[in-house]
Amino acid sequence: MSAPWRPWMQRALQLAALGSGRTSPNPLVGCVVLDAAGQLVGEGFHQRAGTPHAEVHALRQAGERARGGTAVVTLEPCCHHGRTPPCSEALLAAGVARVVVAMRDPDPRVAGGGIAQLQAAGIEVVEGVCEAEARQLNSAFIHRVEHGRPLGLLKWAMSLDGRTALPNGSSQWISGPAARARVYRLRSRCDAVIVGGGTVRADNPLLTTRGERTPEPLRVVISRSLDLPAQAQLWATAVAPTLVAHGPEAPAERRQQLDAAGVERLELERCEPLALLEQLAQRGCNQVLWECGPDLAAAALRQGCVQELAAVLAPKLLGGQAARTPLGDLGLVDVNQAEPWQLLGLQPLGADLCLQLSAQGSS
């Protein structure tokens, strides 16, 4: 039953991906509408939270030609009133005879309710078409809904001998221009980019997408004591928003310094990765990018805040036993304690090579 709909669902998935990095806290959704004869008459995707959903765009394009036809959508149509009306009601009003769905919405406000509403109205519903692809596309949304925190992506660039910097701290540039351009694209897929105070002090990063998307993702600094420079590129919030998370022990004068610069602060009772991600989830973040130093990266891994890795391997040897490595102590005492990661792909980036991996069993 699903075979005839696969090409149309694949088109809907392509449309959904066009909203990447812009729809949070909502999922990525694409829709195509076919008339009663099976001809394409409308298509659309969810472009940004608070704007019409994919079904609405596709139905508007189709108009009366949708009546008696089929809507092919990558996610179960919503059935609740949020910032926009329910898509299930839009499909009913359009008079479609069939709805083909890739996967059910894990959001408890929907969770089968949209499908049930359509079926109760006599509309045929076909489920599970390209479900694996749909789940992969919305892995970040699914992870936030099921775990209460954004999906975490950790990236680093290192030499062949596993160094991210020389003993004197020199690190620019280990990787080449193609790898750095890919980092900008990675940022554009994420809702927030996270670094620690050490990275701000050492590198004074800008952490933007360099025009890959507008608006820019939230730039986040986590620093317990706010030991941060008075002047930094991250404090220029006209370029991109910045949030600094700190602990209750942060001195008043350092808080006032950030307040005077117009930088938003967030006090965490426990200033650590998991607590930060729980707060970012409440702000609607589906996916975050960790671009931090070894100690914060290790802490994020230990607390289950990283589900994907992007490791760039540069054809260089840096040497030196004191040279910096990507990760701090993970608390392992036996090699067999190290959990294996699943290789998703190998991508040449100029002279460099990017390894993409996911945690075993992650969404």
C-alpha positions as CSV (number, residue, x, y, z in Angstrom):
1,M,0.0,0.0,0.0
2,S,2.8,2.4,0.8
3,A,4.8,1.9,-2.5
4,P,2.7,4.2,-4.7
5,W,3.1,7.0,-2.2
6,R,6.9,6.8,-1.6
7,P,7.9,9.1,-4.4
8,W,5.5,11.7,-3.2
9,M,6.6,11.3,0.4
10,Q,10.2,11.7,-0.6
11,R,9.2,15.0,-2.3
12,A,7.5,16.0,0.9
13,L,10.6,15.2,2.9
14,Q,12.7,17.3,0.5
15,L,10.3,20.2,1.1
16,A,10.4,19.7,4.9
17,A,14.2,20.0,4.9
18,L,14.0,23.5,3.5
19,G,12.9,24.7,6.9
20,S,16.0,23.3,8.6
21,G,17.2,25.5,11.5
22,R,14.2,27.8,11.4
23,T,11.1,26.0,12.8
24,S,12.0,25.3,16.4
25,P,10.3,24.4,18.7
26,N,8.2,23.0,15.9
27,P,9.2,20.0,13.7
28,L,10.2,20.1,10.1
29,V,7.2,19.3,8.0
30,G,6.5,19.1,4.2
31,C,3.3,18.4,2.4
32,V,2.2,17.7,-1.2
33,V,-1.4,17.6,-2.4
34,L,-2.6,15.5,-5.3
35,D,-6.0,15.9,-7.0
36,A,-8.5,13.0,-7.4
37,A,-6.6,11.9,-10.6
38,G,-3.3,11.8,-8.7
39,Q,-1.8,14.9,-10.3
40,L,0.3,17.3,-8.1
41,V,-1.7,20.5,-7.4
42,G,-0.1,21.9,-4.3
43,E,3.0,21.7,-2.1
44,G,4.5,23.5,0.9
45,F,6.6,23.3,4.0
46,H,6.6,24.8,7.5
47,Q,8.9,27.8,7.2
48,R,9.1,29.2,10.7
49,A,7.4,28.8,14.1
50,G,4.2,30.9,14.3
51,T,3.6,30.8,10.5
52,P,1.3,28.5,8.6
53,H,2.1,24.8,8.7
54,A,3.0,22.8,5.6
55,E,-0.5,21.5,5.0
56,V,-1.9,25.0,4.9
57,H,0.6,26.2,2.3
58,A,0.0,23.1,0.1
59,L,-3.8,23.4,0.4
60,R,-3.8,27.1,-0.4
61,Q,-1.9,26.3,-3.6
62,A,-4.2,23.5,-4.5
63,G,-7.5,25.3,-3.8
64,E,-10.6,23.5,-4.9
65,R,-8.5,20.9,-6.7
66,A,-7.7,19.3,-3.4
67,R,-11.3,18.1,-3.0
68,G,-11.4,14.3,-3.3
69,G,-7.6,14.2,-3.5
70,T,-4.7,13.1,-1.3
71,A,-2.5,15.0,1.1
72,V,0.9,13.4,1.6
73,V,2.5,14.8,4.8
74,T,5.8,13.9,6.6
75,L,4.2,14.2,10.1
76,E,0.8,13.5,11.5
77,P,-1.3,16.7,11.1
78,C,-1.7,18.6,14.4
79,C,-5.1,18.7,16.1
80,H,-4.6,21.3,18.7
81,H,-4.8,25.1,18.7
82,G,-1.4,26.7,19.1
83,R,-0.1,29.8,17.4
84,T,-1.9,28.5,14.3
85,P,-5.2,26.5,13.9
86,P,-5.1,22.7,13.7
87,C,-4.0,21.3,10.3
88,S,-6.4,18.3,10.7
89,E,-9.3,20.8,10.5
90,A,-7.8,22.4,7.4
91,L,-7.6,19.0,5.7
92,L,-11.2,18.3,6.6
93,A,-12.4,21.7,5.3
94,A,-10.4,21.1,2.0
95,G,-12.4,17.9,1.4
96,V,-9.4,15.5,0.8
97,A,-10.3,11.9,0.6
98,R,-7.0,10.5,1.8
99,V,-4.1,11.5,4.0
100,V,-0.7,9.7,3.7
101,V,1.4,10.2,6.8
102,A,5.1,9.2,7.3
103,M,5.0,9.1,11.1
104,R,2.9,9.9,14.1
105,D,3.7,13.1,16.1
106,P,5.4,12.2,19.4
107,D,4.1,15.5,20.9
108,P,1.5,14.5,23.6
109,R,-0.8,17.2,22.4
110,V,-1.1,15.3,19.1
111,A,0.1,11.7,19.5
112,G,-2.4,10.0,17.3
113,G,-5.2,12.5,17.9
114,G,-4.8,14.1,14.4
115,I,-5.1,10.7,12.7
116,A,-8.1,9.7,14.8
117,Q,-9.9,13.0,13.9
118,L,-9.4,12.4,10.2
119,Q,-10.5,8.8,10.4
120,A,-13.6,9.7,12.4
121,A,-14.6,12.0,9.6
122,G,-14.3,9.2,7.1
123,I,-10.9,10.1,5.6
124,E,-8.6,7.2,4.6
125,V,-5.3,7.5,6.5
126,V,-2.2,5.6,5.3
127,E,0.6,5.5,7.8
128,G,4.3,4.6,7.9
129,V,5.4,5.7,4.4
130,C,9.1,6.5,4.6
131,E,8.9,6.5,8.4
132,A,12.6,5.9,9.0
133,E,13.6,8.9,6.8
134,A,11.0,11.1,8.5
135,R,12.3,10.1,11.9
136,Q,15.8,10.9,10.9
137,L,14.8,14.3,9.5
138,N,13.1,15.2,12.8
139,S,15.5,13.5,15.2
140,A,16.1,16.7,17.0
141,F,12.4,17.5,17.5
142,I,11.7,13.9,18.6
143,H,14.7,14.0,21.1
144,R,13.5,17.2,22.7
145,V,9.9,15.9,23.1
146,E,10.9,12.5,24.5
147,H,13.8,13.6,26.7
148,G,13.1,17.2,27.6
149,R,16.3,18.6,26.2
150,P,17.7,19.4,22.8
151,L,19.6,17.0,20.7
152,G,23.3,17.7,21.1
153,L,25.9,17.8,18.4
154,L,29.6,18.0,19.4
155,K,32.2,19.1,16.8
156,W,35.9,19.5,16.8
157,A,38.8,19.6,14.4
158,M,42.0,17.7,15.1
159,S,45.3,16.6,13.6
160,L,46.1,13.1,12.6
161,D,47.7,12.5,16.0
162,G,44.5,13.7,17.8
163,R,45.6,17.2,18.8
164,T,43.3,20.3,18.7
165,A,46.0,22.8,19.6
166,L,49.7,23.0,20.3
167,P,51.0,23.1,23.9
168,N,51.2,26.9,23.6
169,G,47.5,27.1,22.6
170,S,47.9,27.8,18.9
171,S,45.1,26.3,17.0
172,Q,44.2,28.5,14.0
173,W,43.8,26.9,11.6
174,I,44.1,23.1,12.0
175,S,41.4,22.5,9.3
176,G,41.0,24.1,5.9
177,P,38.4,26.6,4.5
178,A,36.0,23.8,3.3
179,A,35.8,22.4,6.8
180,R,35.3,25.8,8.3
181,A,32.5,26.5,5.8
182,R,30.8,23.2,6.9
183,V,30.9,24.5,10.5
184,Y,28.9,27.5,9.4
185,R,26.3,25.1,7.9
186,L,26.2,23.0,11.0
187,R,25.5,26.2,13.1
188,S,22.7,27.1,10.7
189,R,20.9,23.8,11.5
190,C,21.1,24.5,15.2
191,D,19.1,26.7,17.6
192,A,22.0,27.4,19.9
193,V,25.9,27.2,19.7
194,I,27.5,26.6,23.1
195,V,31.0,27.3,24.3
196,G,32.7,27.6,27.7
197,G,34.5,30.6,29.3
198,G,37.9,29.1,28.3
199,T,37.0,29.3,24.6
200,V,35.9,32.9,24.9
201,R,39.1,33.8,26.7
202,A,41.4,31.9,24.3
203,D,39.7,32.4,20.9
204,N,37.3,35.4,21.2
205,P,34.9,33.6,18.7
206,L,32.1,35.1,16.8
207,L,30.0,31.9,16.5
208,T,27.8,33.0,13.6
209,T,26.8,31.2,10.5
210,R,28.4,33.9,8.3
211,G,25.2,34.5,6.5
212,E,24.0,30.9,6.2
213,R,20.7,31.8,8.0
214,T,18.7,34.6,9.4
215,P,18.2,35.1,12.3
216,E,21.4,33.8,13.6
217,P,21.3,31.0,16.3
218,L,21.5,31.9,19.9
219,R,25.2,32.0,21.1
220,V,25.5,30.5,24.6
221,V,28.4,30.8,27.1
222,I,28.5,28.6,30.2
223,S,30.7,30.0,32.9
224,R,30.2,29.3,36.6
225,S,32.0,32.3,37.9
226,L,31.7,34.6,34.9
227,D,35.5,34.8,34.5
228,L,35.1,36.4,31.1
229,P,36.8,39.2,29.2
230,A,35.2,42.7,29.4
231,Q,35.5,42.9,25.6
232,A,34.4,40.0,23.3
233,Q,32.8,39.5,20.0
234,L,30.0,37.6,21.7
235,W,28.9,40.8,23.6
236,A,27.9,42.4,20.3
237,T,24.3,41.3,20.4
238,A,23.3,43.3,17.4
239,V,25.1,40.6,15.4
240,A,23.4,37.7,17.1
241,P,21.8,37.1,20.5
242,T,24.0,35.9,23.3
243,L,23.0,34.1,26.6
244,V,25.5,33.6,29.4
245,A,24.7,30.9,31.9
246,H,26.4,31.1,35.3
247,G,26.2,29.7,38.8
248,P,25.0,31.4,41.9
249,E,28.6,32.1,43.0
250,A,29.2,34.5,40.1
251,P,30.3,37.9,41.6
252,A,27.9,40.8,41.4
253,E,30.4,43.0,39.6
254,R,30.8,40.5,36.8
255,R,27.0,40.2,36.5
256,Q,26.7,44.0,36.3
257,Q,29.3,44.1,33.6
258,L,27.3,41.8,31.3
259,D,24.1,43.6,32.1
260,A,25.6,46.9,31.1
261,A,26.7,45.3,27.8
262,G,23.1,44.2,27.2
263,V,23.9,40.5,27.4
264,E,21.2,38.2,28.7
265,R,22.2,36.2,31.8
266,L,20.8,32.9,33.1
267,E,21.6,31.8,36.7
268,L,21.6,28.0,37.1
269,E,21.6,26.5,40.6
270,R,23.8,23.7,39.1
271,C,25.8,25.3,36.3
272,E,26.4,22.2,34.2
273,P,25.4,21.0,30.7
274,L,22.3,19.1,31.6
275,A,20.7,21.9,33.5
276,L,21.6,24.3,30.7
277,L,20.0,22.1,28.0
278,E,16.8,21.7,30.1
279,Q,16.5,25.5,30.1
280,L,17.2,25.7,26.4
281,A,14.5,23.2,25.7
282,Q,12.0,25.4,27.6
283,R,13.1,28.2,25.2
284,G,12.1,26.0,22.2
285,C,15.6,24.7,21.2
286,N,15.4,21.4,19.3
287,Q,19.1,21.1,18.6
288,V,22.4,22.6,19.9
289,L,25.9,22.6,18.7
290,W,28.7,22.2,21.3
291,E,31.9,24.0,20.1
292,C,33.6,23.9,23.4
293,G,36.9,22.9,24.9
294,P,37.8,19.5,26.2
295,D,36.6,19.8,29.8
296,L,33.1,21.1,28.9
297,A,32.9,18.6,26.0
298,A,33.6,15.7,28.4
299,A,31.1,17.0,30.9
300,A,28.5,17.2,28.2
301,L,29.2,13.6,27.1
302,R,29.1,12.3,30.7
303,Q,25.7,13.9,31.3
304,G,24.2,12.5,28.1
305,C,24.0,15.9,26.3
306,V,25.7,14.7,23.1
307,Q,23.9,12.4,20.6
308,E,26.0,13.2,17.5
309,L,29.6,13.9,16.7
310,A,31.2,15.7,13.8
311,A,35.0,15.2,13.9
312,V,37.2,16.8,11.3
313,L,40.5,15.1,10.7
314,A,43.2,17.2,9.2
315,P,46.3,15.7,7.5
316,K,48.8,17.3,9.9
317,L,50.9,16.2,12.8
318,L,51.2,18.5,15.8
319,G,52.9,16.3,18.3
320,G,53.7,17.1,22.0
321,Q,52.4,15.1,24.9
322,A,51.1,18.3,26.5
323,A,49.2,19.3,23.4
324,R,45.5,19.8,23.7
325,T,43.1,17.0,22.8
326,P,39.3,17.1,22.0
327,L,38.1,15.6,25.3
328,G,38.9,15.8,29.0
329,D,38.4,13.0,31.4
330,L,35.3,10.8,30.8
331,G,35.7,8.9,34.0
332,L,36.6,5.6,32.4
333,V,38.9,3.1,34.1
334,D,38.7,0.3,31.5
335,V,38.8,0.6,27.7
336,N,35.8,-1.8,27.6
337,Q,33.7,0.9,29.3
338,A,33.9,3.1,26.2
339,E,30.6,2.9,24.3
340,P,30.9,2.5,20.5
341,W,29.5,5.2,18.2
342,Q,27.8,4.5,15.0
343,L,29.4,5.8,11.8
344,L,26.9,7.8,9.7
345,G,29.3,9.0,7.0
346,L,32.7,10.1,5.8
347,Q,32.9,13.4,3.9
348,P,36.0,14.8,2.2
349,L,36.3,18.5,2.9
350,G,39.2,19.7,0.8
351,A,42.3,18.1,2.3
352,D,40.4,17.2,5.5
353,L,38.0,14.4,6.3
354,C,34.8,14.8,8.4
355,L,33.6,11.8,10.4
356,Q,29.9,11.9,11.3
357,L,28.7,9.6,14.1
358,S,25.8,9.1,16.3
359,A,25.4,7.5,19.8
360,Q,24.1,4.0,19.8
361,G,20.3,4.1,20.3
362,S,19.9,7.8,20.0
363,S,16.8,9.3,18.4
